[in-house]
């Protein structure tokens, strides 16, 4: 069976490292980017250089229409996805007190970090679920990985309350989806790198409030994601794997 993976926010950081790691593991790789076309092309070149197919798609994950189009393009160009990595993350930005938060920034943050994760997962489940009315026939199951993050960075700086809330939601969603999809051939897990991962996606806004993730760290997180996908670690479903402290799960 052809192995096809979709990585959201795949033009840099953890997403780019995961896209390349997946190609190395034998996957054809589709990924979306928001703005950095040159970076997306570089990732696609790395994938094709490993002998796998690459599909870089410009898509706004706050748009349901764009998400549906993205999955249709993958169906047409590579075949239905067998793995999904929900990596895209809206920017950490300057940390704000609750009384300084505005609905526009909150809507964008939760739109990318939570709503887009749910919508991308919905589209993936329609292509993966081995049972259920309304799903495609002949689905063979699949794996979904959500990227959360710890509230603290390596230098002790903390994510803002809004971002902590959105990533906490992702971890609860991961556990709930694992239960809902049990028996349908789909495993759902999450990885929890340190807070720097909050700004390591093409969907973020540049900020100096957190230290950057280096390439080696991104690659280590990507390897942890691929182990969960390939089940090398014997992971069950509904696990939150703390990649900063191996062996710890939430």
C-alpha positions in Angstrom: 0.0 0.0 0.0 1.3 3.5 -0.9 2.2 5.5 2.2 1.0 9.2 1.9 1.4 11.8 4.7 0.1 15.3 5.1 2.0 17.7 7.3 0.5 21.0 8.1 2.8 24.0 8.4 5.5 22.1 6.6 7.8 24.7 5.1 10.1 25.2 8.1 10.9 24.1 11.6 9.3 20.9 13.0 7.0 20.6 9.9 9.9 20.7 7.4 11.9 18.2 9.4 8.9 15.9 9.7 8.2 16.1 5.9 11.8 15.1 5.1 11.9 12.4 7.8 8.7 10.9 6.3 10.2 10.9 2.8 13.2 9.1 4.3 10.7 6.5 5.7 9.2 5.9 2.3 6.2 8.3 2.4 5.1 10.5 -0.4 4.6 13.9 1.3 2.1 16.7 1.0 2.4 19.8 3.1 0.9 23.2 3.2 2.5 26.6 3.7 1.1 30.0 4.3 3.6 32.5 2.9 7.2 31.3 2.4 7.1 29.8 -1.1 10.9 29.6 -1.4 11.1 27.6 1.8 8.4 25.3 0.6 10.2 24.7 -2.6 13.4 23.8 -0.7 11.5 21.3 1.4 9.9 19.8 -1.7 13.3 19.5 -3.4 14.6 17.6 -0.3 11.7 15.2 -0.5 12.1 14.5 -4.2 15.9 14.1 -3.7 15.0 11.1 -1.5 13.1 9.6 -4.3 9.6 10.4 -3.0 6.8 12.5 -4.4 6.3 16.0 -2.9 3.2 18.2 -3.1 3.6 21.7 -1.6 0.2 23.5 -1.3 -0.5 27.1 -0.5 -3.4 27.0 1.9 -4.9 29.1 4.7 -5.8 26.8 7.5 -8.4 29.2 8.8 -10.4 28.6 5.7 -12.5 25.4 5.6 -12.6 25.6 1.8 -8.8 25.7 1.6 -8.6 22.6 3.9 -11.1 20.7 1.8 -9.2 21.7 -1.4 -5.9 20.6 0.1 -7.1 17.1 0.8 -8.7 16.8 -2.6 -5.4 17.8 -4.2 -3.6 15.1 -2.2 -6.2 12.5 -3.3 -5.7 13.4 -6.9 -1.9 13.8 -6.9 -0.7 11.2 -4.4 -3.7 9.2 -3.2 -5.6 9.3 0.1 -3.5 10.2 3.1 -2.5 7.3 5.4 -1.0 9.7 8.0 -1.6 13.3 9.1 0.6 15.5 11.2 -1.2 18.5 12.6 1.8 20.7 13.1 0.7 24.2 12.0 0.6 26.7 14.9 -0.4 30.3 15.0 2.2 32.7 16.4 3.1 33.0 20.1 3.6 36.8 19.6 4.1 39.1 22.6 2.7 37.5 25.8 -0.4 39.3 26.9 -2.3 39.5 30.2 -5.9 38.3 30.0 -7.2 41.8 30.2 -5.2 42.8 27.2 -6.4 40.0 24.9 -8.6 40.9 21.9 -11.1 38.6 20.1 -9.4 39.0 16.7 -6.1 37.6 17.9 -7.9 34.9 20.0 -10.0 33.9 17.0 -6.9 33.5 14.8 -5.0 31.6 17.4 -7.7 29.1 18.1 -8.6 29.0 14.4 -5.2 27.6 13.5 -4.3 25.7 16.6 -7.7 24.1 17.4 -10.3 24.5 14.7 -7.9 23.7 11.8 -6.7 20.7 13.7 -10.3 19.4 14.0 -11.1 20.1 10.3 -7.9 18.5 9.0 -8.6 15.5 11.2 -12.1 15.3 10.0 -11.0 15.2 6.3 -8.3 12.6 7.2 -10.8 10.4 9.1 -13.1 10.4 6.1 -10.2 8.8 4.1 -8.9 6.5 6.8 -11.8 5.1 8.8 -12.4 1.5 8.2 -16.1 1.9 9.2 -18.8 4.4 9.5 -21.5 5.8 7.4 -20.4 8.5 5.0 -16.8 7.3 4.8 -15.0 6.1 1.7 -15.1 2.4 0.9 -12.0 0.3 1.3 -10.2 2.6 3.8 -7.2 0.9 5.5 -6.9 3.0 8.6 -4.1 5.5 9.4 -2.3 7.5 12.0 -2.8 11.1 13.2 -0.2 13.0 15.2 -1.0 16.4 16.9 1.8 18.7 17.9 1.3 20.3 21.2 3.9 22.1 23.3 5.0 22.5 26.9 4.2 25.8 28.6 7.8 26.6 29.4 10.8 27.1 27.1 14.4 26.0 27.8 15.3 29.5 29.1 12.3 29.5 31.5 10.2 31.9 29.4 6.5 31.0 29.3 3.9 30.8 26.6 1.0 33.3 26.9 -2.3 32.2 28.5 -4.0 32.1 25.2 -1.5 29.8 23.6 -1.4 27.5 26.7 -5.2 27.2 26.4 -5.1 26.3 22.7 -2.4 23.7 23.2 -4.2 22.3 26.2 -7.2 21.9 24.1 -5.2 19.9 21.5 -4.1 17.4 24.2 -7.7 16.9 25.3 -8.8 16.6 21.7 -6.1 13.9 21.1 -7.4 11.7 23.9 -11.1 12.2 22.9 -10.4 11.4 19.3 -8.4 8.3 20.2 -11.5 7.1 22.1 -14.0 8.1 19.4 -12.0 6.4 16.6 -11.1 3.2 18.5 -12.1 0.3 16.4 -11.9 2.3 13.1 -8.2 1.5 12.4 -7.0 5.0 13.3 -4.4 5.8 16.0 -4.3 9.4 17.4 -1.4 10.6 19.5 0.4 13.8 20.3 3.9 15.0 20.9 4.8 17.7 23.4 8.1 19.5 22.7 9.1 22.5 24.7 7.5 25.9 24.2 9.9 27.0 21.4 7.8 24.8 19.1 5.0 27.3 19.3 6.9 29.5 16.8 8.3 26.8 14.6 5.6 26.8 11.9 4.9 28.7 8.7 1.6 29.8 10.3 3.2 31.7 13.1 4.0 35.4 13.5 7.6 36.2 14.1 8.4 36.9 17.7 11.4 37.3 19.9 9.5 36.2 23.0 10.9 32.6 22.7 14.3 31.2 21.8 14.4 29.5 18.4 14.5 25.8 17.9 17.7 24.6 16.3 17.8 22.2 13.4 18.9 19.2 15.5 16.0 19.7 17.9 13.5 19.9 15.0 15.0 16.7 13.6 14.8 15.0 17.0 11.1 15.9 17.3 10.5 14.8 13.7 12.0 11.4 14.6 9.7 11.1 17.6 6.7 11.8 15.4 7.8 9.2 12.8 8.3 6.6 15.6 4.7 7.2 16.6 3.5 6.9 13.1 5.5 3.8 12.3 4.7 2.4 15.8 8.3 1.7 16.5 7.8 2.6 20.1 4.7 0.4 20.5 2.6 3.5 21.2 -1.1 3.0 21.9 -3.6 5.6 20.9 -4.4 8.7 23.0 -0.9 9.2 24.3 0.8 12.6 24.8 4.5 12.0 24.4 6.9 14.4 26.1 9.7 14.5 23.6 11.9 16.7 25.9 11.8 14.0 28.5 11.8 10.6 26.8 9.7 8.0 28.3 7.2 10.4 29.9 3.7 10.5 28.6 0.7 12.5 29.5 
